[in-house]
């Protein structure tokens, strides 16, 4: 398994832990934007945010198998993927994505994304950022007692800091928040993305 896929497994595990802990009475909570990029820069109902995560994960097995969206059917995963039991749907969809990620051993693999071809390491970093930051933002917004693990945060910091200007130019990361000397990896990663830990 390539290193980026290993990070994906950690990031997705963190997301699943948060999303399967959402109380029934919080699904209508409106969240502030997770990212500042077109399509994700407006407040959105929590259920829509988590359904988009499920949509992304549902595509992972086909994308990693080398399929193009038109081959699979661009509308295959449209609509409500969470159903009456969101936690069960999240676990099931995540398990399929994790199994597919665990089989990726060739870093030269090309993924046929909706916007064009993408090297598999770059594809995974997009997924890893989305999972880590959405998990953090959802937990913070609804008061869940969840912190991104230090091991994950170190991997996310090390993996995205060298190209942070690119992520900022896309609106994925915001302007960096200074952190104190000796800060934890969680503080350093969240600060890099423009988030405060308190």
Backbone torsions as a table, in degrees:
resi	resn	phi	psi	omega
1	UNK	NA	135.3	179.6
2	UNK	-74.3	159.0	-174.4
3	UNK	-60.2	-40.2	-179.1
4	UNK	-63.4	-32.8	176.8
5	UNK	-70.9	-35.3	176.4
6	UNK	-62.4	-41.1	176.9
7	UNK	-64.5	-38.7	177.7
8	UNK	-57.1	-43.5	-179.2
9	UNK	-61.5	-39.8	178.6
10	UNK	-68.8	-44.2	-178.3
11	UNK	-65.5	-41.2	-179.3
12	UNK	-70.0	-35.9	175.6
13	UNK	-60.5	-41.3	177.7
14	UNK	-63.5	-41.6	179.4
15	UNK	-64.6	-44.5	-179.9
16	UNK	-61.4	-40.8	179.8
17	UNK	-59.3	-41.9	179.5
18	UNK	-71.6	-51.3	-171.5
19	UNK	-68.0	-27.9	177.5
20	UNK	-85.0	-1.0	178.0
21	UNK	-104.9	3.8	-178.2
22	UNK	-69.4	122.5	178.7
23	UNK	-63.7	150.3	-177.8
24	UNK	-56.2	-33.1	-175.3
25	UNK	-86.7	7.5	-179.4
26	UNK	-110.8	0.1	-174.9
27	UNK	-66.9	-19.7	178.9
28	UNK	-91.9	2.0	177.7
29	UNK	-57.3	135.6	176.5
30	UNK	-95.0	124.2	-177.0
31	UNK	-97.3	146.7	170.0
32	UNK	-67.6	162.8	-178.1
33	UNK	-58.7	137.4	175.2
34	UNK	-77.9	-38.5	-178.3
35	UNK	-126.4	164.8	179.2
36	UNK	-107.9	31.8	-179.4
37	UNK	-108.0	154.1	-178.7
38	UNK	-53.3	134.2	-179.3
39	UNK	92.9	-15.8	-179.9
40	UNK	-133.6	14.6	-173.4
41	UNK	-105.5	21.0	178.0
42	UNK	-126.3	151.1	174.0
43	UNK	-56.6	147.2	-177.4
44	UNK	-147.6	147.9	175.1
45	UNK	-60.0	142.2	-179.0
46	UNK	-53.9	-42.4	-179.3
47	UNK	-60.4	-38.3	178.3
48	UNK	-65.7	-39.6	-180.0
49	UNK	-63.6	-45.4	-178.8
50	UNK	-71.5	-34.5	177.3
51	UNK	-64.9	-34.8	177.5
52	UNK	-66.7	-39.1	174.1
53	UNK	-58.7	-45.9	179.7
54	UNK	-62.9	-38.7	177.2
55	UNK	-60.2	-48.7	177.9
56	UNK	-58.8	-44.7	-178.5
57	UNK	-68.3	-33.1	179.8
58	UNK	-63.5	-29.8	179.6
59	UNK	-78.6	-20.5	-171.3
60	UNK	-54.7	-49.1	-178.9
61	UNK	-58.3	-43.9	179.2
62	UNK	-67.1	-41.9	-179.4
63	UNK	-62.7	-43.3	-178.7
64	UNK	-74.3	-16.7	175.5
65	UNK	-84.6	-1.4	177.4
66	UNK	90.4	8.2	-178.6
67	UNK	-79.1	149.2	171.7
68	UNK	-92.6	153.8	-176.8
69	UNK	-59.5	-36.8	-179.7
70	UNK	-66.9	-29.8	176.5
71	UNK	-67.4	-39.9	-176.7
72	UNK	-79.0	-35.7	-173.2
73	UNK	111.9	108.5	-172.4
74	UNK	-60.0	-25.0	-178.7
75	UNK	-99.4	12.0	-174.1
76	UNK	-58.1	-37.7	-175.4
77	UNK	-110.9	19.9	177.2
78	UNK	-69.9	158.3	175.5
79	UNK	93.1	-168.0	-176.6
80	UNK	-80.3	112.4	178.3
81	UNK	-94.3	-9.5	-174.2
82	UNK	-86.4	-33.7	177.1
83	UNK	61.9	-155.8	-176.7
84	UNK	-78.1	-17.4	-178.7
85	UNK	-128.8	79.6	-176.4
86	UNK	-56.2	-40.5	-177.2
87	UNK	-61.8	-42.4	178.8
88	UNK	-65.5	-42.5	179.8
89	UNK	-64.1	-42.8	179.6
90	UNK	-61.1	-46.8	-179.6
91	UNK	-62.8	-42.2	-177.7
92	UNK	-66.3	-47.3	-179.4
93	UNK	-66.4	-40.3	179.0
94	UNK	-65.0	-39.6	-179.7
95	UNK	-61.4	-40.1	178.6
96	UNK	-67.0	-40.2	178.7
97	UNK	-66.2	-42.5	-180.0
98	UNK	-64.0	-41.2	179.1
99	UNK	-61.9	-41.9	179.3
100	UNK	-66.3	-42.9	179.9
101	UNK	-62.6	-37.9	-178.9
102	UNK	-65.5	-15.5	179.8
103	UNK	-94.3	-2.5	-176.4
104	UNK	-83.2	113.5	-179.5
105	UNK	-121.4	-5.0	-176.6
106	UNK	-111.5	107.6	-178.8
107	UNK	-69.7	-9.8	178.7
108	UNK	-89.3	0.9	178.3
109	UNK	-57.3	140.4	177.6
110	UNK	-108.4	131.3	178.9
111	UNK	-103.4	131.4	-177.8
112	UNK	-92.6	85.4	-177.8
113	UNK	-80.0	171.1	-178.3
114	UNK	-63.5	-28.9	-177.7
115	UNK	-94.9	-0.4	-179.6
116	UNK	134.2	-179.6	-178.3
117	UNK	-73.1	146.6	-174.0
118	UNK	-144.1	132.0	174.4
119	UNK	-60.7	141.7	-174.1
120	UNK	-58.9	-35.4	176.7
121	UNK	-60.7	-40.7	178.8
122	UNK	-66.0	-39.8	177.0
123	UNK	-58.2	-45.9	180.0
124	UNK	-64.5	-39.1	179.9
125	UNK	-63.7	-37.7	175.5
126	UNK	-59.3	-46.0	179.5
127	UNK	-65.3	-42.1	-176.3
128	UNK	-63.8	-42.5	177.6
129	UNK	-63.6	-46.5	-178.2
130	UNK	-60.4	-43.0	-178.4
131	UNK	-68.6	-46.1	-177.9
132	UNK	-62.6	-49.9	-174.5
133	UNK	-74.1	-36.3	177.2
134	UNK	-66.3	-41.0	177.0
135	UNK	-60.0	-46.6	179.6
136	UNK	-62.0	-49.1	-174.5
137	UNK	-66.2	-39.1	178.1
138	UNK	-64.9	-47.0	-179.6
139	UNK	-60.2	-43.3	-179.4
140	UNK	-66.2	-39.3	-175.2
141	UNK	-68.7	-35.8	-176.1
142	UNK	-108.5	7.0	172.4
143	UNK	77.7	29.4	175.5
144	UNK	-77.5	142.1	179.2
145	UNK	-82.9	77.7	-177.4
146	UNK	-140.1	132.3	175.3
147	UNK	-124.8	136.9	176.6
148	UNK	-59.6	134.6	-178.7
149	UNK	-62.1	147.0	-179.5
150	UNK	-59.2	-41.2	-179.1
151	UNK	-61.4	-42.8	177.4
152	UNK	-64.3	-45.1	-177.0
153	UNK	-64.4	-37.3	176.6
154	UNK	-64.5	-43.2	178.8
155	UNK	-63.7	-39.4	-180.0
156	UNK	-69.2	-40.0	178.2
157	UNK	-64.8	-51.4	-178.2
158	UNK	-62.1	-34.6	-176.0
159	UNK	-80.6	-24.6	-175.3
160	UNK	-114.6	-16.7	-179.7
161	UNK	-60.4	-40.5	-179.2
162	UNK	-63.2	-24.6	-178.7
163	UNK	-117.3	25.6	-172.7
164	UNK	-60.4	-32.8	-179.7
165	UNK	-63.5	-32.5	177.5
166	UNK	-67.8	-46.5	-179.8
167	UNK	-62.7	-35.4	177.4
168	UNK	-69.0	-38.9	-178.8
169	UNK	-65.1	-27.1	178.4
170	UNK	-82.6	-13.3	-174.6
171	UNK	86.4	12.8	-179.9
172	UNK	-82.6	-43.4	173.2
173	UNK	-106.2	147.8	175.2
174	UNK	-97.6	-177.6	-179.8
175	UNK	-62.7	139.0	-173.4
176	UNK	-61.8	140.3	174.9
177	UNK	-100.4	124.9	179.8
178	UNK	-61.6	144.5	176.6
179	UNK	-124.8	153.7	-177.1
180	UNK	-70.4	159.1	174.8
181	UNK	-60.1	138.6	-178.4
182	UNK	79.4	14.8	-179.3
183	UNK	-63.2	153.4	177.3
184	UNK	-69.4	164.9	175.9
185	UNK	-62.7	-34.2	177.5
186	UNK	-62.0	-47.1	179.0
187	UNK	-63.2	-40.4	-178.6
188	UNK	-66.8	-43.8	179.8
189	UNK	-66.4	-48.4	-178.6
190	UNK	-64.7	-37.4	175.9
191	UNK	-62.0	-40.0	177.8
192	UNK	-59.1	-34.7	-178.0
193	UNK	-87.3	-1.9	179.7
194	UNK	90.6	21.5	-178.6
195	UNK	-114.5	146.0	175.4
196	UNK	-98.0	150.2	-178.5
197	UNK	-93.7	-6.1	178.0
198	UNK	-148.7	NA	NA
